Amino acid sequence: MQSFETYLSGFTSLPLASMQALLDLFEPVAMQKGDYLATEGEFAKKLAFVESGVLRAYYRSPKGEEFNKIFFVNPAIVGAYSSLITGQQNMINIECLTDCALLQTNFSRILALYEEHPMVERLNRVIAEDFFVKKERREMSLVMNDASERYAMFQQQYPELENQVAQYHIASYLGITPTQLSRIRAKRS
């Protein structure tokens, strides 16, 4: 399990005072399986670091169908980014699939650090760029790779997740049905 400070240091080197000012903004929060960090229609305010547990971000269609966008496991920063950045209503749900230990803060507190600690703003940009690259790779995978290849990539990215979450969540993330996932797994056995 990677600590928050180690995770942040992997993106860029912050002066000690800036790192401490940033870390001081976050408070430990325990969430239970089924709790939501963000729900559609609300205005997002919180950003968190996953210390332990599994969360999923998903969209819900007008028909009530759920489509998993991403899973968050340690180490990861989680939040309803579009709403945080634009100030508009949230379009995504972020649900705890297991009990979770998070470090959480109000995003506006991070923004307030930018004047006094400009390297925090740089860190935020580098993290956003990393997230964008991963998001683009995921989108490419959905259209360029077949379901079996996407499943293999999922297993590499989330090696422990299959034993922690329901199979229909994994199938949704892969863009396939649970039956298709069962067939893929049977072929690999």
N, C-alpha and C positions, 0 to 999 in steps of 0.2 A: 504494500500500500504506500503510495507516494504522498508526502506531505504537501500542503498548499505552497509553502515557501519554496520547496524544491521544484514543484511544478512551475511556478512563476519564473524562477531562475533559469529554467530551461528555454525560455523565450528571449530574455535579454537580461543584462546585468543592471540592477537598480542600485543606486546609492543606498547605504544602510538606512539612513533617515527616511528615504522614500519608501523602502520596503516595509519598514516598521509602521509608518503612517498608514500604508495600505492594509497591512495585516490587522492593525488595530480596529479597522472598520468592520471586520467580520466577527460574528458571534456564532457559537455552536447552537445548532437547532436539531432536534430529533423529530423525524417525521415517521408516521406509521404507514404500512402498506395500505394503499388506497387513498392516501392524502394527496392533495394537489398543490404544487408549487405555483402553477399558473392555470387559469381557465379562460376559455374563449369568451370574448365580450367584455372582459375586465381590462383595466389599464395596468400593465405590468410595472412593478416598481422594484422587485427583488432580483438579485443575482446571487448565485450560490456556488460553492465548490463542493463536489461530492467527495466526502471522506470515505464513506462506505455505503453500500446499497446499490439499487438499480432503479433508474427512472426512465420513463419513455416520454417522448414528445410526439403527439399525434394530432391529426386533423380529423374532424367529423364532418361527413357530407350532410347535405340537407335531408337525406334519407336515413341518417343515423349511423351510416357505415363509418368505421374507424380505420385510419390509415397511419401506421407508425412511420414516423419520419426518421427518428434517431433514438438510440439508447444512450444513457449517460451512466458511466461507471467511473470509479476512481482510476486515474485522475481526470477530472473534467469540470469545466465551468458550465453551469446550466442556468438558463433564463429564457424568457420570451423576448429574444433579441429585437425582432422587428418592432414590437410595442415599446420596448425600452428606448430604442433609438429614435423612433418617429413620434412617440407620445400618443399614437393612435391605439384604438382598441385591439386587444390581443386576438389573434385568429387561431392560436394553437393551445392545446392542453398539455400540461406536463404533470404526469402522475407517477407516484412512487409505486413500483411493482414489488418492492420489498421494504422492510423497515430501512430507513436511511439516516445516516449522520451527515449533516451538512454544516458548512460554515457559510453564513448568509449575511448580506448587507443590503441596504437600499442603494440602488444604482446612482441616485443623485449624490450620494456621499462620495462616490468614486469620482464623479465629474467635478465635484468641488475641490478635489485634490490637485487638479490639473494646473492651476495657477502657481501654487507653492511648490509642486513636485511635477515639473513637465515630463520627466521620464515615466511617470505613471501613465500619462496620455500615450506616450510611445509604446509602452507595454500593452496597453489596451488595443492599440492599432495592430501590433504584431499578432496578438491573440486573435483579433477579428480576421486578419488575413489568413492565419492558419485555419480558422474555422471555415472560411470561404473556400479555401483549397480542398478541404475534406468534403465539404458539401458538393462542390463541383465534381469531384471524383465519384461520389455516391450517385449523383444524377447520371453521370456518364455510364456507370455500371448498370443502372436500371435499363438503359436503352442499348448498350453495347454487348453486355454479357448475358448468356442464357441463365436460367434459374439455378442450374447446378453450379455454375461458376460463381454466381452471386452468393450461394450458400457456402462455398469454400472460402470466399472472401470474408463472409460473416464470421465463420469459425476462426479465421486468423485474427480478425479485429477484436472479437469478443470470445476468447477461448473458454471462459467459465460460464458464459451466459446461458447456454442451452439447459443447464441443470438448475437454473434459478428462475426462469420465466416460462410461462405457458407457451406451448408450441404455436398457437394461433397468433401470438404476438410476433414471433420470429417469421412466420409465414407472411404476415402483413408487412413487416419490414422488408422482406424480400420481394414483395409485389406478387405473391402467389397464394394459392389456397392451402389450407392445412393438408388436404389430400395430396396435393402436388409435393408438398414438403415431405410427407410420409414416403412417397414413391422415391424421391431423391435419396432419402436416408436409407431406404431398403436396398437401393442399387449400390450404395457405398459400403454396405455391411458385408 
